[in-house]
Amino acid sequence: WAHGGQTGNGFISREEFIDLLQYAHARNIQIMPQISFPSHARAAIKAMDARYKKFMTQGDIAAAEKYLLIDPEDQSDYRSAQLYNDNIICICRESAYTFFEKVVQEMVGMYKAAEVPLQQFSIGADELPYGSWRKSPLCDTFIKENTLGITSIDALYEYNLKRLKGMFDQLGVRMAGWEDIMLDHSEKSQSETQIRKENFNFEVIPYVWNNTWKGGREDMIYKFANRGFQTVMSNSSAFYFDMTDDNDIENYGLDWSGYVNYKDAWGTDPENVFANFSLIEKHGISPSYIASKEKLDPLKRQNLICIQGQLWTETVISSAVLDELVFPNMLVLAERAWQQRPAWLQATTAEEQKPAMQVAWNHFSNQLGQRSLPLMSALYPSVAYDLPKPGGVITQGKLNVRQKFPGLTVRYTTDGSNPTTSSPVYTAPVVLGPEDKVILRSFDANGRGGRSIQVNQ
């Protein structure tokens, strides 16, 4: 559906989006739109700047300024997480709200045309860099002249949130956004942990994503839930599908929130991220660190409404990469979201928990490798799900192999060539000669092979 070009990955048309809404609705899937405001808005800013210049050359100042998103005289010094200094909308411009309202109304129109209810709308608004608007003449004037009691940049941003929520209230749509919108806007930037005093009657849904281990925000989801917010766990250190699972340079994905493998995601307890002793040891989390963090109040458990998996596609360069990052990540997420809390999590010591967890993981990984993935190969043969590299070790002249998902076929060669579907299948330890050069490779039920790996003697 994407109509791409040399400078971008494209777009979908109004008709295609309506079709997508209807397709999802028929399958009980709810699509929540997100239009980020005011952060992460560089594409919109540049587009409206080009529009401004177009109408200015025609001498139509009113049309030029109708959707303008910036203060051209703004000298504010900031850097976004992606190192941009020009991706924040000026919330002191009336035209910025005219633009956003126009976009929202167009979105509402598509939902109506599809005859699908629009229940939630996310304003995104994560990673708003400190320093925004502080040297904007427009904002200086607005703060000095307004009659709303706005006397600071933080109060200005709160005004912006109230205005956006008011717009959605009139539409009967619930406003959502990343947890950043409900945190103080301070010099701490992405390390801020203080929740705003203004709670918007607890009607805004914060999606809590910034959970990097040792980052100090592992408990933010519980802070929001305990205070009365309905909230969604979007844990970056567990449920971000674009986080790579190790330091293998051939794997797709990023590592800014650490390495996240399938077992880590499967073993994350949404109700207590510190409950898994293996994860605690892996990331060097001390008992004193855990003691300093807020725990989920059992009486507020209902406020933790769900967990959500994310896949950011700036590194997804093909449908094959998309498939590999989505599957079987999606199956792991579904297991953790829909299954009851595992019994092994009730263990109170690492010595008791680890073997019980390993038994449970072996059961799940076998179910995945011997049932779910072959079924996917049969029903959806075009889906290029992840085929992890096998692991191999040579001991006393014998090759021993294991894999993440038992049930996949592992083939090998001893001459250094890349294994194919005609190469020998590994079923038991293989006796090797001293000069043999071993290459391993996993294959699915359709004969599709993953990336190969060399096993050194």
C-alpha positions as CSV (number, residue, x, y, z in Angstrom):
1,W,0.0,0.0,0.0
2,A,2.9,2.4,0.5
3,H,3.4,4.9,-2.3
4,G,7.1,5.5,-1.7
5,G,9.9,7.2,-3.6
6,Q,13.6,7.9,-3.5
7,T,13.4,10.2,-0.5
8,G,10.9,8.4,1.7
9,N,9.0,5.2,2.4
10,G,5.7,6.7,1.2
11,F,2.2,7.0,2.4
12,I,-1.2,5.3,2.2
13,S,-4.2,7.0,0.6
14,R,-7.4,8.0,2.3
15,E,-9.2,5.1,0.6
16,E,-6.5,2.6,1.7
17,F,-6.7,3.7,5.3
18,I,-10.5,3.4,5.3
19,D,-10.0,-0.1,3.9
20,L,-7.5,-0.9,6.6
21,L,-9.9,0.3,9.3
22,Q,-12.6,-1.9,8.0
23,Y,-10.3,-4.9,7.6
24,A,-9.1,-4.5,11.2
25,H,-12.6,-3.9,12.6
26,A,-13.9,-7.1,11.1
27,R,-11.2,-9.0,13.0
28,N,-11.9,-7.2,16.3
29,I,-8.7,-5.1,16.0
30,Q,-8.9,-1.5,17.2
31,I,-6.5,0.9,15.4
32,M,-5.5,3.9,17.5
33,P,-4.1,6.8,15.5
34,Q,-1.1,8.7,16.7
35,I,-0.2,12.2,15.5
36,S,2.7,13.4,17.6
37,F,2.3,17.0,19.0
38,P,4.4,18.9,19.7
39,S,7.5,16.6,19.6
40,H,8.8,14.3,16.8
41,A,7.1,16.7,14.3
42,R,9.9,17.4,11.9
43,A,8.2,16.0,8.9
44,A,5.1,18.2,9.5
45,I,7.2,21.2,10.3
46,K,9.2,21.0,7.1
47,A,6.0,20.3,5.0
48,M,4.2,23.3,6.4
49,D,7.3,25.4,6.0
50,A,7.4,24.5,2.3
51,R,3.7,25.3,2.1
52,Y,4.3,28.7,3.8
53,K,7.0,29.6,1.3
54,K,4.8,28.6,-1.6
55,F,1.9,30.9,-0.6
56,M,4.3,33.7,0.3
57,T,5.6,33.7,-3.2
58,Q,2.0,34.2,-4.3
59,G,1.6,37.1,-1.9
60,D,-1.1,35.2,0.1
61,I,0.0,35.8,3.7
62,A,-3.1,34.5,5.3
63,A,-2.9,31.2,3.5
64,A,0.8,31.0,4.1
65,E,0.4,31.3,7.9
66,K,-2.7,29.2,8.2
67,Y,-0.9,26.0,9.2
68,L,2.6,27.3,10.1
69,L,4.1,25.3,12.9
70,I,7.1,27.3,14.0
71,D,8.3,30.7,15.3
72,P,10.8,31.7,12.6
73,E,12.6,33.9,15.2
74,D,12.9,31.1,17.7
75,Q,16.5,30.7,18.9
76,S,15.8,28.0,21.5
77,D,18.7,25.7,22.1
78,Y,17.7,22.0,22.3
79,R,18.5,18.6,20.9
80,S,16.0,15.8,20.6
81,A,16.9,12.2,21.4
82,Q,17.6,11.8,17.7
83,L,19.8,14.9,17.7
84,Y,17.4,17.2,15.9
85,N,17.1,20.9,16.8
86,D,14.1,21.6,14.6
87,N,11.5,19.0,15.3
88,I,9.3,20.7,18.0
89,I,6.1,22.6,17.1
90,C,5.6,26.1,18.5
91,I,2.7,25.7,20.9
92,C,2.4,29.5,21.2
93,R,1.1,29.7,17.6
94,E,-2.6,29.6,17.0
95,S,-1.9,28.2,13.6
96,A,-0.3,25.1,15.2
97,Y,-3.6,24.2,16.8
98,T,-5.4,25.0,13.5
99,F,-3.1,22.4,11.8
100,F,-3.6,19.8,14.5
101,E,-7.4,20.2,14.6
102,K,-7.4,19.9,10.8
103,V,-5.4,16.6,10.9
104,V,-7.6,15.2,13.7
105,Q,-10.8,16.1,11.8
106,E,-9.6,14.4,8.7
107,M,-8.8,11.3,10.8
108,V,-12.3,11.4,12.4
109,G,-13.8,11.7,8.9
110,M,-12.0,8.5,7.8
111,Y,-13.3,6.6,10.8
112,K,-16.8,7.8,10.0
113,A,-16.5,6.8,6.4
114,A,-15.3,3.3,7.5
115,E,-18.2,3.2,10.0
116,V,-15.6,2.3,12.7
117,P,-15.7,4.0,16.1
118,L,-12.7,6.1,17.1
119,Q,-12.2,5.5,20.8
120,Q,-8.6,6.7,21.5
121,F,-6.3,9.1,19.9
122,S,-2.6,9.4,20.9
123,I,-0.8,12.7,20.8
124,G,2.5,10.8,21.2
125,A,4.6,13.7,22.5
126,D,7.5,11.7,23.9
127,E,11.1,12.8,24.2
128,L,10.2,16.5,24.3
129,P,13.7,18.1,24.8
130,Y,14.4,20.5,27.5
131,G,15.0,24.0,26.1
132,S,12.1,24.1,23.7
133,W,10.4,27.5,23.3
134,R,12.7,29.2,25.9
135,K,14.1,31.7,23.3
136,S,10.9,32.0,21.2
137,P,9.8,35.7,20.9
138,L,6.2,34.4,20.2
139,C,6.2,32.4,23.4
140,D,7.8,35.3,25.4
141,T,5.0,37.5,24.2
142,F,2.3,34.8,24.9
143,I,3.5,34.3,28.5
144,K,3.7,38.1,29.2
145,E,0.3,38.9,27.7
146,N,-2.0,35.9,28.4
147,T,-4.8,36.2,30.9
148,L,-4.8,32.4,31.7
149,G,-2.2,32.6,34.5
150,I,0.5,31.0,32.4
151,T,3.8,32.3,33.8
152,S,6.3,29.6,32.8
153,I,7.3,27.2,30.0
154,D,6.1,24.2,32.0
155,A,2.7,25.9,32.6
156,L,2.6,26.7,28.9
157,Y,3.0,23.0,28.1
158,E,0.3,22.1,30.6
159,Y,-2.0,24.6,28.8
160,N,-1.2,22.9,25.6
161,L,-2.2,19.5,27.0
162,K,-5.4,20.9,28.4
163,R,-6.3,22.4,25.1
164,L,-5.7,19.2,23.2
165,K,-7.7,17.2,25.7
166,G,-10.5,19.7,25.4
167,M,-10.6,19.1,21.7
168,F,-10.8,15.3,22.1
169,D,-13.4,15.7,24.9
170,Q,-15.7,17.5,22.4
171,L,-15.2,14.6,19.9
172,G,-16.0,12.0,22.6
173,V,-12.5,10.5,22.1
174,R,-10.1,9.6,24.9
175,M,-6.7,11.2,24.7
176,A,-3.6,9.0,25.1
177,G,0.1,9.6,24.8
178,W,3.5,8.4,26.0
179,E,4.1,8.8,29.7
180,D,6.3,11.8,29.0
181,I,3.1,14.0,28.7
182,M,2.2,13.3,32.3
183,L,5.7,14.0,33.7
184,D,7.3,17.4,34.7
185,H,9.1,19.0,31.9
186,S,12.5,19.7,33.4
187,E,16.3,19.6,32.9
188,K,16.2,15.9,33.8
189,S,14.7,15.3,30.4
190,Q,14.3,11.5,29.8
191,S,15.3,10.8,33.4
192,E,12.4,12.7,34.9
193,T,10.2,10.7,37.3
194,Q,8.0,13.3,38.8
195,I,4.3,12.9,37.7
196,R,2.5,16.2,37.1
197,K,0.2,17.6,39.7
198,E,-2.5,18.1,37.0
199,N,-4.1,14.7,36.6
200,F,-6.8,15.6,34.0
201,N,-9.3,13.7,36.1
202,F,-7.3,10.6,35.3
203,E,-8.9,10.5,31.9
204,V,-5.6,10.5,29.9
205,I,-4.0,7.2,29.2
206,P,-0.2,7.2,29.6
207,Y,1.6,4.5,27.6
208,V,4.8,3.8,29.7
209,W,7.7,3.0,27.5
210,N,11.0,4.2,29.1
211,N,11.9,1.2,31.2
212,T,15.6,0.7,30.5
213,W,17.2,-1.3,33.2
214,K,19.0,0.9,35.8
215,G,17.5,4.0,34.1
216,G,15.5,4.7,37.3
217,R,12.1,4.5,35.6
218,E,11.4,0.7,35.8
219,D,8.6,1.5,38.3
220,M,6.9,4.3,36.4
221,I,4.1,2.1,35.2
222,Y,3.2,1.3,38.8
223,K,3.4,4.9,39.9
224,F,0.8,5.8,37.3
225,A,-1.4,2.9,38.2
226,N,-1.2,3.5,41.9
227,R,-2.2,7.2,41.5
228,G,-5.3,6.2,39.6
229,F,-4.4,6.4,35.9
230,Q,-5.4,3.6,33.6
231,T,-2.1,2.9,31.9
232,V,-0.4,0.6,29.4
233,M,2.9,-1.1,29.9
234,S,5.0,-0.6,26.7
235,N,8.3,-1.7,28.3
236,S,11.3,-0.8,26.0
237,S,13.5,-3.4,27.8
238,A,11.0,-6.2,27.1
239,F,8.4,-5.5,24.5
240,Y,10.2,-3.3,21.9
241,F,10.5,-5.7,18.9
242,D,13.2,-3.5,17.3
243,M,15.7,-4.2,20.2
244,T,18.3,-6.7,19.1
245,D,18.8,-9.8,21.2
246,D,22.6,-9.8,21.4
247,N,25.7,-8.1,20.0
248,D,25.7,-10.2,16.8
249,I,26.4,-7.6,14.1
250,E,24.2,-9.5,11.6
251,N,21.1,-9.3,13.7
252,Y,18.6,-6.6,12.9
253,G,17.5,-4.0,15.5
254,L,18.9,-1.5,18.0
255,D,20.3,-1.7,21.5
256,W,19.7,1.7,23.2
257,S,17.4,-0.1,25.7
258,G,19.7,-3.1,26.0
259,Y,19.7,-6.5,24.4
260,V,16.2,-8.0,24.6
261,N,16.0,-11.7,23.7
262,Y,12.9,-13.9,23.5
263,K,13.4,-15.5,26.9
264,D,13.8,-12.1,28.5
265,A,10.5,-10.8,27.0
266,W,8.7,-14.1,27.9
267,G,10.1,-13.9,31.4
268,T,9.1,-10.4,32.2
269,D,6.4,-10.0,34.8
270,P,4.2,-7.1,34.0
271,E,3.0,-6.9,37.6
272,N,6.5,-6.8,39.0
273,V,9.4,-6.3,36.7
274,F,11.8,-7.2,39.5
275,A,10.3,-10.6,40.1
276,N,12.5,-12.5,37.7
277,F,15.7,-13.3,39.5
278,S,17.5,-14.2,36.3
279,L,16.8,-10.8,34.8
280,I,17.9,-9.1,38.0
281,E,21.2,-10.9,38.0
282,K,21.7,-10.3,34.2
283,H,21.4,-6.6,34.6
284,G,23.1,-6.3,38.0
285,I,20.1,-4.9,39.9
286,S,20.8,-4.7,43.7
287,P,18.4,-5.4,46.5
288,S,18.7,-1.8,47.6
289,Y,17.9,-0.5,44.2
290,I,14.7,-2.7,44.1
291,A,13.7,-1.5,47.6
292,S,13.8,2.1,46.4
293,K,11.3,1.5,43.7
294,E,7.5,1.7,43.9
295,K,5.5,-1.6,43.7
296,L,2.1,-2.1,42.2
297,D,-0.7,-1.8,44.8
298,P,-2.8,-4.9,44.5
299,L,-5.9,-2.8,44.9
300,K,-4.9,-0.8,41.8
301,R,-4.0,-3.7,39.6
302,Q,-7.0,-3.1,37.4
303,N,-5.4,0.2,36.3
304,L,-2.7,-1.8,34.5
305,I,-5.0,-2.4,31.6
306,C,-2.7,-4.2,29.2
307,I,0.8,-4.6,27.8
308,Q,1.8,-3.4,24.3
309,G,4.5,-4.5,21.9
310,Q,6.2,-1.9,19.7
311,L,8.1,-2.0,16.4
312,W,9.7,1.3,15.3
313,T,10.5,0.9,11.6
314,E,13.3,3.4,11.0
315,T,15.6,0.4,10.6
316,V,13.1,-1.8,8.7
317,I,14.3,-1.7,5.1
318,S,12.2,-4.5,3.7
319,S,9.2,-6.7,4.4
320,A,11.6,-9.6,5.2
321,V,13.2,-7.5,8.0
322,L,9.7,-6.6,9.3
323,D,8.7,-10.2,9.4
324,E,11.8,-11.2,11.3
325,L,11.3,-8.5,13.9
326,V,7.5,-9.2,14.3
327,F,7.6,-13.0,14.5
328,P,7.9,-14.8,16.8
329,N,8.1,-11.7,19.0
330,M,4.4,-11.3,18.6
331,L,3.8,-14.9,19.8
332,V,6.0,-14.3,22.8
333,L,4.1,-11.1,23.6
334,A,0.8,-12.9,23.3
335,E,2.0,-15.6,25.7
336,R,2.9,-13.0,28.3
337,A,-0.2,-10.9,27.8
338,W,-2.8,-13.5,27.7
339,Q,-1.6,-16.4,29.9
340,Q,-2.1,-16.3,33.6
341,R,0.9,-15.3,35.8
342,P,3.4,-18.2,35.7
343,A,3.7,-20.4,38.8
344,W,7.5,-20.1,38.8
345,L,7.2,-16.4,39.6
346,Q,5.9,-17.3,43.0
347,A,9.3,-18.7,44.0
348,T,11.0,-16.5,46.6
349,T,14.6,-17.5,45.9
350,A,16.7,-17.6,42.8
351,E,17.7,-21.2,43.6
352,E,14.1,-22.2,43.6
353,Q,12.9,-20.1,40.7
354,K,15.6,-20.7,38.0
355,P,15.1,-24.4,37.5
356,A,11.3,-24.0,37.5
357,M,11.6,-21.1,35.0
358,Q,13.8,-23.2,32.8
359,V,11.3,-26.1,32.7
360,A,8.6,-23.6,31.7
361,W,10.8,-22.0,29.1
362,N,11.7,-25.4,27.6
363,H,8.0,-26.2,27.3
364,F,7.1,-22.9,25.7
365,S,10.1,-22.9,23.3
366,N,9.3,-26.4,22.2
367,Q,5.6,-25.5,21.6
368,L,6.8,-22.5,19.6
369,G,9.4,-24.4,17.5
370,Q,7.6,-27.7,17.0
371,R,4.0,-26.4,16.6
372,S,3.5,-22.7,16.1
373,L,6.3,-22.0,13.6
374,P,5.6,-25.0,11.4
375,L,1.9,-24.1,11.4
376,M,2.9,-20.5,10.4
377,S,5.0,-22.0,7.6
378,A,2.1,-24.0,6.4
379,L,-0.6,-21.3,6.6
380,Y,1.6,-18.3,5.7
381,P,4.5,-19.5,3.7
382,S,5.5,-16.0,2.6
383,V,6.1,-14.8,6.2
384,A,9.9,-14.7,6.8
385,Y,9.9,-15.2,10.6
386,D,13.1,-15.2,12.5
387,L,15.3,-18.2,12.2
388,P,17.9,-17.7,15.0
389,K,21.4,-19.0,14.5
390,P,22.0,-22.3,16.1
391,G,24.7,-22.6,18.8
392,G,27.5,-25.1,18.4
393,V,30.5,-26.3,20.4
394,I,33.2,-28.9,19.5
395,T,34.3,-31.0,22.5
396,Q,36.8,-33.9,22.1
397,G,36.3,-33.9,18.4
398,K,32.5,-34.0,18.5
399,L,30.1,-31.3,17.3
400,N,27.2,-30.6,19.7
401,V,24.4,-28.3,18.5
402,R,21.5,-26.6,20.2
403,Q,18.9,-24.1,19.0
404,K,16.5,-21.6,20.5
405,F,13.4,-23.2,19.1
406,P,13.6,-27.0,19.0
407,G,11.8,-28.2,15.9
408,L,13.6,-26.1,13.4
409,T,15.9,-28.1,11.1
410,V,19.6,-27.5,11.6
411,R,21.9,-28.4,8.7
412,Y,25.6,-28.3,8.6
413,T,28.7,-28.6,6.4
414,T,32.3,-29.4,7.3
415,D,34.0,-27.8,4.3
416,G,33.2,-24.2,5.1
417,S,30.4,-23.8,2.6
418,N,27.0,-22.4,3.4
419,P,24.5,-25.1,4.2
420,T,21.6,-25.7,1.8
421,T,18.5,-27.9,1.9
422,S,20.7,-30.8,0.6
423,S,23.2,-30.5,3.4
424,P,23.2,-33.1,6.3
425,V,20.7,-32.6,9.0
426,Y,22.0,-32.4,12.6
427,T,20.3,-35.0,14.8
428,A,23.1,-36.2,17.1
429,P,26.8,-35.3,17.9
430,V,29.0,-35.5,14.8
431,V,32.6,-36.8,14.8
432,L,34.9,-34.3,13.1
433,G,38.3,-34.4,11.5
434,P,41.0,-31.9,12.7
435,E,40.7,-29.9,9.5
436,D,37.0,-29.7,9.3
437,K,35.4,-26.2,9.1
438,V,31.9,-26.4,10.5
439,I,29.1,-24.1,9.3
440,L,25.6,-24.3,10.8
441,R,22.3,-23.0,9.6
442,S,18.6,-23.3,10.7
443,F,15.8,-24.0,8.2
444,D,12.0,-23.8,8.5
445,A,9.5,-26.3,7.3
446,N,9.5,-24.8,3.8
447,G,13.3,-25.0,3.4
448,R,13.9,-21.3,4.0
449,G,17.3,-20.8,5.7
450,G,18.4,-18.3,8.3
451,R,21.9,-16.7,8.6
452,S,24.7,-19.2,9.0
453,I,27.3,-19.4,11.8
454,Q,30.8,-20.9,11.9
455,V,31.8,-23.2,14.8
456,N,35.5,-23.0,15.6
457,Q,37.5,-26.0,16.8
